[in-house]
Amino acid sequence: MPPLREVIRRHGLSASKALGQNFLFDHQLLARIARVPGDIAGAEVFEVGPGPGGLTRALLEAGASVTAVERDRRCIPALAELGDFFPGKLAVIEGDALEVDAPALFQGKPHVVANLPYNVGTALLIGWLSTAWEPWWASLTLMFQKEVAERIVAPVGSESYGRLAVLAQWRSTPRIAMTVHRSAFTPPPKVMSAVVHIVSAAAPDGVRLAVLEGLTGAAFGQRRKMLRQSLKGVPGALTAMEQLGIESSRRAETVSVAEYVALARALS
């Protein structure tokens, strides 16, 4: 295969700020990201926003069959060329990942591996975590801004702990697999990045996701206030807290994921 920089030059590609694009060229770094889910030889992989195909190459070289969704039509010819080097192993869909019915694309459970566009990364993650359990994916390996990655894995009581941590951790186990310096990207973003690896856990019985989302939204929407104030607009919340022994004088960041889940179960 020709070097990725040559492919980009030949097709006149440049990263689009409007699409949240930042290209990675370091082959060794991309290979490390492709190895985060484990051995993917023979596995199906779903990739969002492949751009010119840097990470796609690494996934294909690791032996995966890749289905990629790319909304930037400028990149489609470059991805088609890449597919010629791996016959039958790469399917490219031109479209918006927020609108694509990803589960319908696979018969089994794919690994999701993506250098996500920063402007849609959190929305995609919450959507993938909000699906019926068991999920349609085997694991999620996703690049985020480092600050967002820290919010996903944050423990209770930490500065980064908030709604995103609860929604991610209530039925999955996330970890930061590696950090990526801003200088690795072209153009370099203003922030550091990190790769988060997420595997599913059993969904707690009797909990409605909509209730948990509303509960955490109210609690962390006024995180500096005591729960008796921030949750007074959630019907039944204060009574349920009393029954569960959760002090109403506490603040949102002191309530564990398990306690939010118990409270959501009571309200469900």
N, C-alpha and C positions, 0 to 999 in steps of 0.2 A: 504494500500500500504506500502511496505517496505520503510524505509528512503532512500533518494536519495544517500547519501554517501554509504549505503550498496549496492545499485544497481551498483554504479560505481566500488566499490571494487570487487564485484562478477564478473563483466564483464571485470575487468582489464583495466578500462578506465583511461586515463589521457588527460589533455588538450593539443592539438596540436598547437605549435607555428606557424607552417607552415600554418595552417588553420585559424589562428587568434582566437583561442578558449580561452575563460575564463569562467569557470563554476560558476554559482550562486547557493548557497545552502539555503539561508535564505528564509524560507517559507513565512514569513510575508511580506518581501520585494517583493517577486515574486507575491504574491497576490495583493499588491499595484499596481504593474505594470499592472497586468491583469485588474485592475479596471479603468485604465486611459481612455480607450475609452468609459467608461460608462457601462451600463448594457448590457452585452453580452450574457445573458441567451438566448439560442435558436438561436444565431447568428452564422454565419460562420466566421472563423478566418484563416488567412494564416500566417504561421510562417516559418521563414527562419533560418536555423542553430539551431535547437532545442538541439543538442548535446545529453546528456543523458536524457533530458526531464524535467528539473526543471520548466521552464516557461510553458511548455506544460501542466504539472500537474495543475498549477494554472489556466490556461485558461479552461481546462476541468472541474475543480472543480467549476468554475464560470458559467458553463452551456453551454459553446460554443462547436461547432463542429469544430475540428481543422484539417486543411490540412497542413502538415509540409514537407519541403524540406530539406534533410540532405545529404551532400556529403561524410561525414565520415562514411563509412560502419561499422566501429567498434561500432557505436552507434545504429545501426538498431535493433539488438536484444533487447536492453534495451527499445527502443521505442515500439517495438512489445509487450513486457510485459506490458507496460503502457496501450496500447490499450485494453488489456484483461480486465482491470478494468473499462473501459468505452466503452462497446461494441457498435460498429457502430458510434462512435464519433471521432475517430482518423484515419486519412489516412496519411501514410508516403510514401514519394516519395524519392528514393535515386537518387540524381543528383545535378547538379550545378544550384543554383537559378538564375545565370546570363543567363542560357540557357533555363530554364523552361518557357513555355508559361503559366504564371500564370492566366491571364484572362480566358483562356479556361478551367480552373479547376472549375470554379464557374458559377452557373446560376444567382445568385444575386450578390450584392456587399459585399465582405467580409471586415472585419477589418484586417489590416495587423499589427501584433504585433510580434516584434522580438528583441532579443538581438543579433544584427547584428555582424558578424565577422568584426573586425576593418578593415581588408584589402580589403573588398568589399562593405562596408557600403555606402560610398558616391556614388559609381557607381550605386548601386541598387536604391538609392533615386532618383538620376537624371533620371534614366530610368523610375521609377514609376511616376515622375512628368512630364515626356515628352510624356506620352501617350495622345491619343486623349481625348478631354474634352467633356462630363463629364467623369471622370476617372472610371476605373473598380473597384476601392476600395472605401469603405465608409470612412475610416480614416486610418492614419498611426501612429503607436505608436512604436518608434524605439529607441534603445539604441545606442549612439555614444560616442566617446571620447568627453569630455566636451568642448574642444576647437572647435571641428567640430559642436557640438550643438550650441555653441555661434555664429558661423559663419552663421548657418542656420537662426537664429532669429534676427540677428544683425540689428539695425536701421541705417539709412543713417548717415554718418559722424562719426560713431564709428570705433574703431581700427579693429574690426572683420568684418566690412561690406565689402562685395566683391561680386564676381560673384555668389557664392553659395546662398547668401542671395537674390539676384535678381531673380535667377532661381526658388528658393523656394517660394518667396513671391509674384510673379507676378500673380499667380492664385491659391494661397492657403494661409492659415493662420497658421503659425507654432508657437508653444510656448514650452518652457521648462517646462515639467510637474513635474520633480523631478531630483535631482542630486543623484549620487550613489558613495559612497566612494570606493576607490580602494581596501580597505581591505575586501570588501564584496565578492570579486572574489577569485577563486582558479584556477591558481595561481594569485596573485595580479598583475595587469598591472602596468606600470610605471606612468600612467595618471589617472585622475579622469574621471568619466563617467556621462552622463546625458541622461534622457529619453525625447525625443521630440515627441509632439503630433501635428499632422497636419491634418487639415480638408480642403476640397477643396473650392475654390471660383469660381465664373464665370470667364471663360477665356475671356480676353479683345478681342473685335472684331477686325478683320483685322490685327492680328499680327501673323507672322510666327515664330515658335519656333527657327528654324535654324538661322533666322536673329538675334533674340535676343541673342542666344548663341554666334554667331560670334561677335556681337557688344560688349557684355560684356567681351568676351575673349580678344578682342583687347584693350578695355579700361583698364581692370584690369591687363592685361599682362604687362602694363607699367604704373602702377598706380601712380608713382611719377611724371609722365610727364603731361603737360596740354593736354586737349582733342584734341586740334588742332594738336598735335604731335601723340598721341596714336591712334587716329581715322583717320589719313590722308590716311591710306591704305584701309579704308572701303569705297567703292564707294558710293558717295552721302551723306555721313554722315555729313560733314562739312556744306553743303548747307542746309540739313534738320535741323541741330542745329540752324542755323541762322534763319530759318523760324519759329522754335519753341521758339525762344528767350532763348536758352541755350547757355550761354557764353562759347566760345571755350577756354577761359583761365582757366576754372575750371578743377579740377582733378576728377578722376573716383569716389572716395569715397564721393564726395559732391553731386553727381547726384542721385536723388531719384529713387525708383522702378518705380513710375508713369512716371517719365521723360524718363527712359530707355524704358519703354513700348511705350510711345508716339513716341520716336525716331525710335524704331523698327517698329512701325506701318507705319511711313512715308517711311521707307526703304522697307517695305513689298509690 
